[in-house]
């Protein structure tokens, strides 16, 4: 690192210098734009002269593209990577997005609260594009400001964590325990005021009745035969109803509310009303 860069205390200045260096040192790069996912605020950018667009246009449009990709990726929770493997691929909320368009290839990747966007000429082989994009992501990851820094727009990058939950009554010290000591009452926790405590019941959801399970079984069998593209119909039902594909293979394990979701998904797929659907089962 040069002495001039070492003396710089503005992450945006350093980031702009790094982006410019990356863009000029690699062949086939049309643009590199780094923007904040919350408000499309540009951190650093390089646009090849004569490209016909601006960094702000890239950030505004591709922010919406990336946020839409996040929404659809979260629906594929059954494809989550195994936690046994020690990998740094992120999760389904941080997809790596590739777009092959006429004339260019675009790659988007989220790093912390930012999205790094790279534009490459479509004439470059895809293998070189992936290699260059991976290098750009890795270098810029080190240049982004830490998450606890407030961006220029004034919007915090991350929400302030709640105060640590503290124990109200502590257990007695060993020196204070005598032979007549009895177990103290259960300790309570002091939660921060103004927050909401969500209580989740451990009671399982009610199972469907035998008639509902039979109807769900007949419905799935009917879709396997009559739905368009029957080889992927169960995946479509899973995405529309929010039910895991494995559960669809075992209708007896479904809750009572799942039957309505199945019928609604089947109506959308077949394009018929519920009364007509039930008459066919």
N, C-alpha and C positions, 0 to 999 in steps of 0.2 A: 504494500500500500504506500503511495506517495505521501510526502510530508504535507502537501496541500490538502489532500483528501483526508489525512489523519486529523488536520486541524479543523475540518468542517464539522459543524455540529448539527447541520440541517439534514435529516435523512432524505428529504426530497431532492436536495442538490446532489447528494451521493448517488441516489437511485437514478436520477436523470443521466449522470455521467456513465454509470454502469450500463444502462439500457442503450445509450448511444454507442458504447464500445461493443456491446454484443451485436447490435444491428449492423455495424460496419465490418465486423470481423467474420461474419458468417455469410455464405453465399445464398442468395435466393430469399432473403428476408424482406418482406414488404412493410411490415409494421410490428411494433411491440407496444402494447398499451397495458398499463397496470392501473387498475381503478378499485376504489372501495366498493364492496358489495352493497353496503347500506344505502349509499346516496350517489353512486357513480362518480364520486370525487376522484379526479385523476392524480395518481401519485407520481408517475413518470411515463413518458411516451416518446416513441420515435415513429414518424410516418415518412415513408419514402416520398420525395418531392414528385408531384405529378400524379399521385395516386387518386386524387379526386374526392377525398373525404378527410375528415378531421378526427382528432383523438376524442373529442367530446361526442361526436356522432357514434364512434365505435363503442365508447363506454355506455352511452344511453341505450343503444340497441342490444348489445351483447349482455348487459346486466339482466335484461328481461329474459334473454335466451337462457342464461345460466340458471336463473331462479326457477324458470319453468322446468329445466332439466333436473333440478333438485327435487321438485315436487314429484315428478314421474319416477325418479330413481328411488324415492322413499317407498313407493308402492311395491317395489320389488324386494321387500324385506326378506323373502325366502332365499334370495341370492346373496345374502350377507356373507362375507368371507369368514372362515373359521377363526375363532379367537386363539386356537392352539398355535397357529403359525405366527411367528414374530415378523410381521410385515409392516411397511409404512405406506400402505395404499390408501389410507383414509377409510371412510365408510361411505354408505350409500348417499349421505347428505353432501358429499364432496366428490361428485363424479368428474372424471376427466372427459371432456367433450371434444370430439373431432367432427369437423364439417368439411366435406370435400365439395367445393363449389366450382363452377366454371371459371377457370383462370387462377384460382387460389385454394389453398388448404388452410383452415383455421383451427387452432387448438386453444382450449380454455381450461385452466386449472385454478382451483381455489387454494390459496396459501394464507393461513390465518384469516383475516377479515378482508382480504383482497382477492381479486381475480386477475390472473396473468393471461393476457391474450396475445397470441402470435399469429401473424399472417405470413404464409409462404407462397412462392410461385408454384403453380400447379405442375410446372415442368420438372420440379425436383422429385426424385424417387421417394416414395413414402417412407422407406427405411431411413433416408437422410433427414427427412422432416421430423420423424420421431426422435432421432438422435439429437438433432439441434434443439428441439423443443424441450427434451429432458434436461439438456445442459442449461438452457435459459431458465427453466423452473428452478433448478438447483442453485444457480448463482443468485437469482433475485430473491430466493427464500432468505438468504443471509442479509440482504440489504433492506428488507422491510422493517419498519419501526416496530418495537415491541407492542404487545396488545394493550398495555396499560397507558399508552400515549394517546392523547386526544388529537384527532385529525384536525386540519385547518378549519373545516366546516363547523367545528364545535360539537359534533356528534360523537359521543363516546364509542370507542371500538367495541367494548364489551361492557355489559352491565356490571355494576358494583356488586360484589358478592355479599350475601347477607351476613350479619355478625355471627360469629361462632356461637353455637348453642352451648350454654354453660350449665353445669350441674348446680342445682339450688342447694341441696343437702348433700354434703360429702360424707363418706363412710368414716367412722371413728378411727382415730389413730391407734396403733398397737399399744402405745403406752397408756392409753385411757381405758383399755378393756380390762375388766376384772372378771372374777368368777361368776358374778351375778348378771353379767351383761347379756342382753337379749338382742336378737336380730332387729335392727332398726326398720322402720317402715319403708315402703318402696320409695325410691328417689323420683323426683319430678324434674322436668326439664323446663327451662325458661326460654321460650321462643320469642323472637323479636316482635315487638308490637307492630301492628299495621300489616303483618303478613297473614296469609291464609294457610291453614294447615289442612291438607287433603287427607282424609281418612279413607283408606281402601279396604273394602271388606274381603276377607279371605273365603267367604262363602261362595262356592262355585255357582256359575249361572245355571238356571233350571234347564234340564234336558227337555228335548222335544218329546211329545207323546208318540206312541207307536204309530198312530195315524199320520202324524206329521213326518216322522222318519220314513214311512212307506211312501208318502207323497214326494219327499225329497229324492228318494231312490229312483222313483219312476221318472221324476223330472230330469235328473242327470242322465238316465238311460235314454230318454227321449231326445235330449240335446245331443248325445253322442251319435244319434242316427240322423236327425233332421236338421241340425244347425249348420250354417255355412262353415266350411273349414273345420270339420269335426275333430281333426287331429290336434287342434289348439283350443277347442271350445272350453275345456276345463280351465285353462290358463286365463281365458277371457272372463269366465265366471268368477275366478279367484280375484282378478283385478277389479271387476265391477262391484262384487259383493264384499270385498275386504276379508275374504276367508282363505286361509292357506290351502294350497293344492292338496297337501296330505290329508287335511280334514275332509275334503270332498271325496276322497277315496273311502272314508269311513263315516257315512251319514249318521250312524247311531251316536257318534260323539258330538254332534252339533247341538248347540243350544236352541231353545225355542225361537229366539229372535232371528236365528239364521235362516229359518224357512221363508220368512218374508223377504229377506235379502236375496235368496236364491231365485224366488219367483220374479222379483223386480229385475234382476240381471237377465233372466231368461226372456222376459218381455222385451227388453232392449235388444237382445241378440236376435230374437226371432221376428221382432217388429209386430207383435200382436198384443191384444188386450188380455188382462188377467182372466176374465171370464172364458174367453176362447181357449187360453192356455190350459185352464183347469178342465175344460171339456175334452181335451185331447189326451189327458192322462188316465 
